């Protein structure tokens, strides 16, 4: 990834598509993501919910500076996933889109 690619990640992203899944589950996940977003935004990143399935599988999309960041997996598995699993016992997995 070159410097131009990194700088392009700081542009305003298109608004995310609405998440798919059960509306009640989407609302619960979004309530958790609201608390995570400020941490990511401090470094120029972002997160949006893509989907939640009937088995508790959650798919999120990292955006902005998070796209090319070497800590992307750490953010997902050490920050996002633990917060969702702790707050929402029905969540079984968290993956990146």
Secondary structure, 3 states (H helix, E strand, C coil): CCHHHHHHCCCCCCCCCCCECCHHHHHHHHHHHHHHHHHHHCCCEEEEEEEECCCCEEEEEEEEHHHHCCCHHHHHHHHHHHHHHHHCCCCCEEEEC
